[in-house]
């Protein structure tokens, strides 16, 4: 049996994996070579190196393990037509992303950019707009594993947390939860709005200009899910008109964000290059999901952790 990694784990992670599964032919090659796909049984990938032609070439392929939460760039229909099992690492991002979000919120509320700028200028300046996270209300749209971790950290700061999901069912570390269809009525309650929504046909451009008009003027909006939940043009209009206090964006409709995009020039937005989930422990946590799943799969059990519906996108 052949398992093809299209990235190379560090030696201290790769070697124990190979030792634990001595009967597996592991191939580690960051440059995906199509001839190596032909006899591959399991593909471990970040998902961006696949297309229809490569799925057709991989005639033995039975399982794709995606070391990422998102699968929007993968050839969904081709994978579905072949009946290939897909699972991912949903949940491993929750620690670094939650810490990133908390850092951005505290940075804005405690005026860290203002402090850094004045330090560079050698200027002693106390004329900053300072506020507290304590006692705030945060709305998390899409409170899954990552959203729950964000809620846990925010509640440690006495933040009241509201979740918004498809079902309206209770979620851990949310003080209250509502259906996504009730979003317009919930938005005015929060001064922190966080989108953790995946990219699906249902979520594309879900947040409209009217949604931002419902937000409070002092709202900090953070998008750390997927960039197409809101149109870039809508974001620019909202920020130019000052409908909200600030936006923090880790994801975008087009990545990398083009150098001539207006967002770069606005002073009420923070642009992060889609790396809030990055961590020195990323691959380690991915393998912590992959190895138990591989044991189950080898035993003939395909009910793996984070098994996905490729056509639904999650």
C-alpha positions in Angstrom: 0.0 0.0 0.0 1.2 3.4 -0.9 0.6 6.7 0.9 1.7 9.8 -0.8 2.3 13.0 1.2 2.5 16.1 -1.1 4.3 17.9 1.7 7.2 16.8 3.9 6.8 16.7 7.7 9.8 17.5 9.9 12.1 14.4 10.5 11.0 14.2 14.2 7.4 13.8 13.0 8.0 11.8 9.8 10.2 9.1 11.3 7.8 8.0 14.1 5.0 7.8 11.5 7.0 5.5 9.2 8.1 3.4 12.2 4.5 3.0 13.4 3.3 1.7 10.1 6.2 -0.4 8.8 4.2 -2.2 6.1 3.2 1.1 4.4 5.1 2.5 1.5 5.3 6.2 2.4 6.3 8.8 -0.2 7.1 12.4 0.8 7.3 14.8 -2.1 6.3 18.5 -1.9 6.4 18.7 -5.7 3.4 16.5 -6.7 4.6 14.2 -9.5 1.7 12.9 -11.5 3.4 9.5 -12.3 3.5 8.8 -8.6 -0.2 9.2 -8.3 -1.0 6.2 -10.5 -0.5 3.6 -7.7 -1.3 5.8 -4.7 -3.9 4.4 -2.3 -4.0 7.4 0.1 -3.1 11.0 -0.6 -2.2 13.4 2.1 -2.3 16.9 0.8 -3.2 20.5 1.6 -5.7 20.2 -1.2 -4.5 22.9 -3.6 -2.5 20.6 -5.8 -5.4 18.5 -7.1 -7.5 18.9 -10.3 -9.8 16.8 -12.4 -6.9 15.4 -14.5 -4.9 14.3 -11.4 -7.9 12.6 -9.9 -8.4 10.7 -13.2 -4.7 9.6 -13.2 -4.9 8.3 -9.6 -6.7 5.1 -10.5 -6.0 3.4 -7.1 -6.9 6.4 -5.0 -9.4 5.5 -2.2 -8.9 8.2 0.5 -7.7 11.8 0.5 -6.7 13.2 3.8 -6.7 17.0 3.6 -4.3 18.7 6.1 -6.5 21.8 6.0 -10.0 22.7 7.1 -11.1 24.1 3.7 -11.6 22.0 0.5 -13.0 24.7 -1.8 -10.1 24.5 -4.3 -10.4 20.7 -4.8 -12.2 19.1 -7.8 -15.3 18.2 -5.9 -17.3 16.5 -8.6 -14.4 14.4 -9.9 -13.8 13.1 -6.4 -17.5 12.4 -5.7 -17.8 10.6 -9.0 -15.0 8.3 -8.1 -16.4 7.6 -4.6 -13.1 8.7 -3.0 -13.3 9.1 0.8 -12.3 12.6 2.0 -11.5 13.6 5.6 -9.7 16.7 7.0 -8.1 18.2 10.1 -11.1 20.3 11.2 -10.5 21.4 14.8 -6.7 21.6 14.9 -6.7 25.2 14.0 -8.8 26.3 16.9 -5.9 27.2 19.3 -3.8 29.4 16.9 -6.8 31.0 15.3 -8.5 31.7 18.6 -5.3 33.3 19.9 -4.9 35.3 16.7 -8.4 36.7 17.0 -8.0 37.5 20.6 -4.7 39.3 19.9 -6.3 41.4 17.2 -9.2 42.4 19.4 -7.0 43.4 22.3 -4.6 45.2 20.0 -7.4 47.4 18.7 -9.1 48.0 22.0 -5.8 48.7 23.8 -4.4 50.8 20.9 -1.3 48.8 20.2 -0.9 50.0 16.6 -1.0 53.6 17.9 1.7 52.7 20.5 3.9 51.0 17.9 3.6 53.9 15.5 4.5 56.5 18.1 7.5 54.5 19.2 8.8 54.5 15.7 8.4 58.2 15.6 9.9 58.7 19.0 6.8 60.5 20.1 5.2 60.5 23.6 1.5 60.6 22.8 -1.4 59.6 25.0 -4.2 60.7 22.6 -5.5 57.2 21.9 -9.0 55.8 21.9 -8.7 53.0 24.6 -11.5 50.7 25.5 -11.9 47.4 27.3 -12.7 43.9 26.1 -14.2 43.2 29.5 -18.0 43.4 29.5 -18.3 43.4 25.7 -20.7 41.3 23.6 -19.3 39.1 20.8 -21.3 37.5 18.0 -19.7 34.4 16.4 -21.2 33.4 13.1 -20.4 29.8 12.5 -19.5 28.7 16.1 -18.0 25.3 15.3 -14.8 23.9 16.9 -12.9 27.1 16.4 -15.8 29.3 17.3 -16.3 27.5 20.6 -12.6 28.0 21.5 -12.9 31.7 20.7 -16.0 31.8 22.9 -14.1 30.1 25.7 -11.3 32.6 25.6 -13.6 35.6 25.3 -15.7 34.4 28.3 -12.5 34.5 30.4 -12.6 38.2 29.8 -16.3 38.4 30.9 -17.4 38.8 27.3 -21.1 37.8 26.6 -21.0 35.4 23.6 -23.7 34.9 21.0 -23.6 32.1 18.4 -25.3 32.0 15.0 -25.6 28.7 13.2 -27.9 26.9 10.8 -29.8 25.0 13.5 -29.9 27.5 16.3 -28.9 24.6 18.6 -26.9 25.3 21.7 -23.1 25.5 21.3 -20.4 25.3 24.1 -19.2 28.6 25.4 -22.0 30.5 23.8 -24.3 32.3 26.2 -27.1 32.1 23.6 -27.4 30.7 20.1 -29.6 31.7 17.2 -30.4 30.5 13.7 -28.5 32.1 10.9 -31.8 33.3 9.4 -32.1 35.5 12.5 -28.8 37.2 12.0 -30.2 40.6 11.1 -31.9 40.9 14.4 -28.9 39.7 16.4 -26.2 41.9 14.9 -27.1 45.1 16.8 -26.4 43.4 20.1 -22.7 42.9 19.5 -19.7 45.2 19.2 -17.5 42.3 18.1 -18.7 40.3 15.1 -16.6 37.3 14.1 -17.3 35.2 10.9 -15.9 31.6 11.0 -18.1 30.4 8.1 -16.7 27.9 5.6 -17.0 28.5 1.8 -20.2 26.9 0.5 -22.8 27.9 -2.0 -25.0 28.9 0.9 -22.4 31.1 2.6 -21.1 32.9 -0.5 -21.8 36.6 -0.1 -24.0 35.8 2.9 -23.1 39.1 4.6 -24.5 42.0 2.6 -24.2 45.8 2.9 -27.5 45.7 4.9 -26.0 43.4 7.5 -23.2 45.9 8.1 -25.8 48.7 8.4 -27.3 46.7 11.2 -24.1 46.6 13.1 -23.2 49.2 15.7 -20.8 52.0 14.8 -18.3 50.8 17.3 -18.2 47.2 15.9 -15.0 45.4 15.2 -15.7 42.9 12.4 -13.3 39.9 12.0 -13.4 37.4 9.1 -11.3 34.3 9.8 -13.5 31.8 8.0 -13.5 32.2 4.2 -13.2 35.4 2.2 -16.2 34.9 -0.1 -18.7 35.2 2.8 -18.7 39.0 2.0 -18.0 40.7 -1.3 -14.7 42.7 -1.3 -16.6 45.7 -2.9 -19.1 45.6 0.0 -16.3 45.6 2.5 -14.6 48.6 0.9 -17.9 50.5 0.8 -18.6 49.7 4.4 -15.2 50.8 5.5 -15.1 53.9 3.4 -18.4 55.0 4.8 -17.3 54.3 8.3 -20.3 52.0 9.1 -18.2 50.1 11.6 -15.1 50.9 13.7 -12.6 48.4 12.2 -12.3 45.2 10.2 -9.7 42.5 10.7 -9.4 40.3 7.6 -7.4 37.1 7.5 -9.2 35.8 4.4 -10.2 37.3 1.0 -12.1 36.6 -2.1 -8.9 36.7 -4.1 -5.6 35.5 -2.5 -3.1 37.0 -2.3 -4.9 40.2 -2.1 -3.9 42.2 -5.2 -1.5 45.1 -4.6 -3.9 47.6 -6.2 -6.8 46.6 -4.0 -8.3 49.6 -2.1 -8.3 47.7 1.1 -4.5 48.2 1.4 -5.0 52.0 1.6 -7.8 52.2 4.3 -6.8 53.0 7.8 -9.7 51.2 9.5 -8.8 47.7 8.4 -6.1 45.2 9.4 -4.9 42.8 6.7 -3.5 39.5 7.7 -2.2 37.2 4.9 -4.4 34.2 5.7 -1.9 32.7 8.2 -3.8 33.0 11.5 -3.9 29.1 11.7 -0.1 28.8 11.2 1.8 27.3 14.1 5.0 25.3 14.7 2.6 22.6 15.9 0.4 22.5 12.7 1.7 19.3 11.1 2.1 17.6 14.5 -1.7 18.2 15.2 -2.5 17.0 11.7 -0.7 13.7 12.2 -2.5 13.3 15.6 -5.7 13.0 13.5 -4.2 11.2 10.6 -2.6 8.3 12.5 -5.8 7.1 14.4 -7.8 7.5 11.2 -5.2 5.4 9.2 -5.5 2.6 11.8 -9.3 2.6 11.5 -9.1 2.7 7.7 -6.6 -0.2 7.6 -9.0 -2.2 9.8 -11.8 -1.6 7.2 -13.6 1.1 9.1 -14.3 4.2 6.9 -16.1 6.2 9.6 -13.1 8.4 10.1 -12.8 11.6 12.2 -13.8 14.6 10.2 -15.2 12.5 7.3 -16.5 15.0 4.7 -19.3 15.4 2.2 -17.2 16.6 -0.7 -20.2 18.1 -2.6 -21.5 20.0 0.4 -18.0 21.3 1.2 -17.8 20.3 4.8 
